[in-house]
Amino acid sequence: MDHNEQTDAAAAGPVTGIIVHHPRVEARAAYESWLLEIREACRHFPGYLSTDVVRPACEDDGYTVIIRFAGVEQLKAWIESDVRREFLQRIEPALEKGDRYVIRTGLDFWFAQPSTVTPPKRHKQFLLTLSAIFPLTIVVPWVLGPLLRLLDGPGGFLLGKLLVAAAIVFLMVFAIMPHYTRLVAKWLYR
């Protein structure tokens, strides 16, 4: 098994595990069935949030399984669990390249994929990020308007800009991009 793990122990909030499997062509039906079973088992682990599967666009591509947990330790508990290990032992003969995963925290999970999966094209990253940030640049200053009007002088101006930027980044990292990238994953990674 080839495991590439990146974690940030200080990271709080949701964490993403990206798992790549390349089942043999003749074993894809068995893999799909196995995927449903392991997905159900994963749901019962503490901190589980969601699972998404990006199916291969062509025979040479692998399956990308994106799982989210409430925190790093909860995701690691699933990844290193006996339950998952038993599932992997069952499917390993059907996999061409074994089980590989990466754990992502913070901003890197927006677009990061294991090196075996082609990263999304830059123009798609640009369009996705722009379509998420643009509405926030309108809504956040409007919502914070009453507070921003209380800030006077050059220091107040800079503090107001900092508050708007912090609110936008917070919303992007914790509220919007985890769901948005999952929603458009097939388009983004195609």
C-alpha positions in Angstrom: 0.0 0.0 0.0 1.2 3.4 -0.9 0.1 6.1 1.6 0.7 9.8 1.3 -0.5 11.6 4.3 -0.6 15.4 4.9 -2.2 16.5 8.2 -2.1 19.5 10.3 -2.6 18.6 13.9 -3.6 22.2 14.8 -6.3 22.3 12.1 -9.8 22.6 13.4 -12.9 21.8 11.4 -13.7 19.4 8.6 -11.0 17.4 7.0 -11.0 15.6 3.7 -9.6 12.2 2.8 -9.0 11.5 -0.9 -8.6 7.9 -1.8 -7.8 6.7 -5.3 -8.4 3.1 -6.5 -7.8 1.6 -10.0 -9.9 -1.5 -10.1 -9.2 -3.9 -13.0 -11.7 -3.4 -15.9 -13.2 -6.9 -15.3 -13.6 -6.2 -11.6 -15.4 -2.9 -11.8 -18.9 -4.3 -11.1 -17.5 -6.0 -8.0 -15.7 -2.8 -7.0 -18.9 -0.8 -7.3 -20.7 -3.3 -5.0 -17.8 -3.2 -2.6 -17.9 0.6 -2.7 -21.5 0.7 -1.5 -20.7 -1.6 1.4 -17.6 0.3 2.6 -19.4 3.6 2.2 -22.1 2.3 4.6 -19.6 1.1 7.1 -17.8 4.4 7.0 -21.0 6.3 7.9 -21.1 4.6 11.3 -17.8 6.1 12.4 -17.8 9.1 14.8 -17.3 12.4 13.0 -18.4 11.1 9.6 -19.8 13.9 7.3 -20.0 12.7 3.7 -18.7 10.6 0.9 -18.5 11.4 -2.7 -17.3 9.2 -5.6 -15.8 10.6 -8.8 -16.1 7.7 -11.3 -13.5 7.3 -14.1 -14.2 9.2 -17.3 -12.2 6.6 -19.3 -10.7 3.1 -18.7 -7.3 4.5 -17.7 -8.7 6.7 -14.9 -9.2 5.6 -11.4 -12.1 6.1 -8.9 -11.6 9.0 -6.6 -13.4 8.7 -3.3 -13.7 11.9 -1.2 -14.6 11.4 2.4 -15.1 14.1 4.9 -14.9 13.9 8.7 -15.3 16.5 11.4 -11.7 16.3 12.4 -8.3 14.8 11.6 -8.3 12.3 14.4 -11.8 11.0 13.4 -10.7 10.6 9.8 -7.5 8.8 10.8 -9.5 6.5 13.1 -11.5 5.4 10.0 -8.5 5.2 7.7 -6.5 3.1 10.2 -9.5 1.0 11.5 -9.7 -2.8 11.4 -13.1 -2.4 9.6 -11.5 -0.5 6.7 -8.5 -2.9 6.7 -10.8 -5.9 6.3 -12.7 -4.2 3.4 -9.4 -3.5 1.7 -8.2 -7.1 2.1 -11.4 -8.2 0.3 -11.0 -5.9 -2.7 -7.2 -5.7 -3.0 -6.9 -8.5 -5.6 -9.2 -6.5 -7.9 -7.0 -3.3 -7.6 -4.2 -2.6 -10.1 -2.3 -0.1 -7.9 -3.4 -0.9 -4.4 -5.0 1.6 -2.0 -3.6 5.2 -1.9 -4.9 8.1 0.1 -4.1 11.6 1.2 -5.5 13.6 4.0 -6.1 17.3 3.4 -6.9 20.1 5.8 -7.4 23.8 5.4 -7.3 25.5 2.0 -5.4 22.7 0.2 -8.4 20.4 0.0 -10.2 22.7 -2.4 -8.3 21.5 -5.4 -5.7 19.1 -4.1 -5.8 15.6 -5.5 -3.4 12.7 -5.2 -0.6 12.9 -7.7 -2.1 10.0 -9.7 -5.2 12.0 -10.6 -4.8 14.9 -13.0 -5.4 18.2 -11.1 -8.3 20.3 -12.4 -7.4 22.7 -15.2 -6.5 26.2 -14.1 -9.4 27.8 -15.9 -11.8 25.6 -14.0 -10.2 26.5 -10.7 -10.4 30.1 -11.7 -14.1 29.9 -12.7 -15.1 27.9 -9.6 -13.3 30.3 -7.2 -14.6 33.4 -9.0 -18.1 32.1 -8.9 -17.9 31.6 -5.2 -16.0 34.7 -4.2 -17.8 37.3 -6.4 -21.1 37.0 -4.6 -19.3 37.1 -1.3 -17.6 40.4 -2.2 -21.1 41.9 -2.6 -23.0 40.2 0.3 -20.3 40.3 3.1 -19.7 44.1 2.9 -23.4 44.7 2.8 -24.0 42.5 5.9 -21.1 44.0 7.7 -22.0 47.6 6.6 -23.5 48.8 9.9 -20.3 47.6 11.7 -18.0 49.0 9.1 -19.6 52.5 9.3 -18.6 52.6 13.0 -14.9 52.4 12.1 -13.4 55.8 11.5 -10.1 57.0 10.1 -7.3 55.2 8.2 -7.0 52.5 10.9 -10.8 51.9 10.8 -10.7 51.6 7.0 -7.9 49.0 7.1 -9.7 47.1 10.0 -12.9 47.1 7.9 -11.1 45.6 4.9 -9.5 43.0 7.2 -12.9 42.0 8.6 -14.4 41.7 5.1 -11.5 39.6 3.9 -11.5 37.4 7.0 -15.3 36.8 6.7 -14.9 35.9 3.0 -12.0 33.5 3.6 -13.8 31.9 6.6 -17.0 31.3 4.5 -14.9 29.9 1.6 -12.9 27.5 3.7 -15.6 26.2 6.1 -19.0 26.8 4.4 -18.8 27.1 0.6 -15.9 25.3 -1.0 -16.3 21.9 0.7 -19.8 21.7 -0.6 -19.3 23.5 -3.9 -16.4 21.4 -5.0 -18.3 18.2 -4.1 -21.3 19.5 -6.1 -19.3 20.1 -9.3 -16.6 17.4 -8.8 -17.5 15.6 -12.0 -17.0 18.8 -14.1 -14.0 20.0 -12.1 -12.0 16.8 -12.4 -13.1 15.7 -15.9 
